[in-house]
Amino acid sequence: MCSICRLRFPGTDSVSTSRRSMLGALGTVALAGTVGMFPRASLAQAYKPANVLTPDDAQKRLMQGNERYVSNQSSTPRDFAATRGALAMGQNPYACILGCADSRVSPELCFDEAAGDLFVTRVAGNYVTNDMLASLEYGVAVLKAQFIMVLGHTSCGAVSAAVSAFQKNTAFPGHIQSIATALKPAVIAASKNANGEALVAAATIENIKQNVKRLQESTPILRNLVRTGKLKVAGGLYHLDTGRVEPIS
């Protein structure tokens, strides 16, 4: 509890209902003021008008782009000079990606999109950290992206490391151990129904599901948008051998 919330009326031992209501209102105003400090994308300020979509249409567009990528029939122009000029004044991506840092998985490529279309955050193991959450909140609340995908992939080295730590007590050097620790809950959950090599595949999917749920329930920004239908969060599994993104729900 913050120091403000600990303030009490004289002669009482707890914060009154009216004071809690007042503090809650102040928090809402503060949040709105903070978001207002940044340039906010809107329908009237759409740097890429085609990116103003509903959450369902945003998800559909992503998957259609992946179909083009899989069939090697990209429809996205790669005129980088023209793109830079058009986006110099701002951005309004239609979707956010929480992906793995693996060099074989490039979101803009596998969804056949261009600069300014996707707001991408990446970390080995595609899991939510405080910094990732803050970035995604910015992408949604400020840039007005309508969809978030947690994008994992097959043969993930981070998940394999977490499985090795779980099964063999393997210790990793430096900060690499923190990744294995962060992914441990997914490994434990998946181990109830899988073992051996199958555990890596099961833990990869479980990790996607757990992080989708965490984003859906993250307060104060994402959960409210999900509940009001203004934001959708879903998972995807990128298959390294085919390039296809399998929806994970």
N, C-alpha and C positions, 0 to 999 in steps of 0.2 A: 504494500500500500504506500502511495506517495505521501510526502510530508503534508501536503494540502489536505488530503483525505483524512489525516489523523487529527485535524483541528476539531475541537469539540466546543459546544456551547458551555458556558460556565455552569458548573454544578451538575454536569451530566457525564456519563462514562462512554457514550457512543455517539456516532454521527446521526443526527436526526434524519427522518425521511425527507423533509423539505430541503435540508442542506445537501443530502445526496442528490436530490433532483437538480438543485442549483449547480452543483459541481459537474453533474453529467451534462447539463446544458452548456456549461462553460467549455467542457471537453469537446463537445460537438462543434462549437464555434471555433475553438482553437484548431481543430482538425481542418475545418473548412478554410480557415485563414491560411494554414500552412499550404494546403493544396493550391490556394489562390496565388501563392507566391510564384508559381511556375506557369509558363505559357501553356494554356490548356487547349487541346484540340477539340473541335466541335464541328457540327454540321456546317456552320457558317465559316469555319476556319479549317476546312479539310484540304490539306496539302495534296492528298491523293483521294479524291471524292469516292472512288471505287472501293476504298477501304472502310467506308461507313456502312457497317453490316449489323445484322442481328447476331446473337451468339450462335444460333443454329447454322446460319448462312456462313459464318466465319469458319466453323468446323467443317462444313461441306466444302468450302473453297480449299481449305488445307488438304483434304483427302483427294479432291480432284487434281490438285497440283501434284500430289504424290503419284497418282495414276499416270500422269504425263511423264513424270521422272522415271518410273518403272519401265514404261514402254519406250523410253528414250525419244520422246516427242515434245520437248520443251517448247512452250509458246511465249516465254518471257524474253523480251529483247535485252541484250546485254550492252546497251549503249551507256557506258559508265559516265562519260563526260556529261551527257544530257541529264542523267539521273542526279548527279551532284548538284547541278545548277537548279533543278526543280526542287530539291529538298534542302537547299541552303537555308531557307527561312524557317523550317520546322518539320515536324513529322506527325503522322497519325497512323501508326501500325494497327492492323485489324486483329492481330493475335500475338500472344506472348508464348514463348517456349522456355520451359525449364528442361534443359537437355544435359547430356553427359559431355564432358570435355573431349571425348574420344575424337581423334583427327579424322576418322573414317565416316563420321556422321555430321554433315553440314546442313543445318535446317533450311537455309535459303535455297540450297540445291535440291534437297530431297522433297521439298514442297513446291519446287519450281517457282520461286518468288524472287523479287528484286529488292534492292535497297529501299528502306522505308516501309516495307510490308510487315516484317516480323520484328518483335522486340525480344531479343534472345539473351537468356542468362544460362551459363553453363558451369558445371562443376563435375568432377569425376564422380560418377555414381548417381547423378541427377536427383539429388535430395534437397529438401528445403533447409536453408540456413537463414539466420536473421538478415544477412545482407541480401540473399536471394529474395527473401520475402519482401524486403523494403523495395528492391528493384521492381518486382512484379506489381506491388501496390502502386508504384509510380507509373508503370506501364498502363495499368488499368484506370486508376483514379485521375491521373493527369493527362495521359496520352489517349485515353478512352478506348483502349483495346477491349474487344468484347469476348475474347476466348483465351483460355490458357491451356496448353497441352504440356503434360509431364511426359517427356520423350526419353524412354530407355532404349536399350538395344541388346541384341543377342551377343553372347561371348564377351560380356562386360568384365574388364579386368578388375574394376573396383569391387563388383559383386563377388567375383572369384576370390579376391583377397579377403573379403568379409567372411566367406564360407570357410576359407582356410583357417582364419583366426578362430572361427567357431568350432570347427572339427578338430584342428590340430594345435590350437593355442599358438598359432604363428604370430610373431611380433614383427612389426614393420618399422623401418627407420624413420627418423624425423617426424614430420606431421602426417605421414601417410597412414599411421595408425588411427588417426582421428577419423579418417574416411571409413575404415573397417568398423570402427565403433559406431559411427552414425548409421551404418547399414545393418547393424546387428539385429535390431528388432524385426526387420523383414526376413532375415535368415532364420531367426528363431521361429517365426510364424510359419514359414515355408517348410521347415524341417519336420513339422507334424505330419506332413503327407508326402515328403520326398527325401531322398538321401543320395549320396554319391554325386555323380555328374548331373543328375537330374535336379539336384538341389540348387545349382547355380541358375538354371532356367526358371525354376519355381520362385526363387528369391528375387530374381530380376523383375518378374511380374508383380510379386507381392510388394516390392519396393515402389513400383509405379503406383499401385493402388493406395498404399499408405500415404504417399506424398500428394496424390490427388485429394484424398480425404483431408489431409492437413491444410491444404490450400483452401478447400471448400469451407473449412471451419475456422479459418484464421480471422481474428478480429483486429481492428474494428472495421476494416475496409472490405475485404474480400467476401466475408460471410454475408454481410448485408446485401451486397450486389448479387450474390448467388441466390439468396432467398427471394429477392425481388425480380429475378429473371433477367437481370441486366448483364450478367456474366455467367459463363459456363466453363467448368473445369473438367477436363477428361484426360485419359492417358493414351499413350501409343507406344508400341514396341517396334523399333526399326530392325528389320532383318538384314544383316550385313550381306548375305549372299544374294538377295534379290533386290534390295532397296525398298521393299514394300513396308509401309507402316501399318501394323495391325492394331486396330482399336482395342483398348483395354478398358473395361468398365468394372 
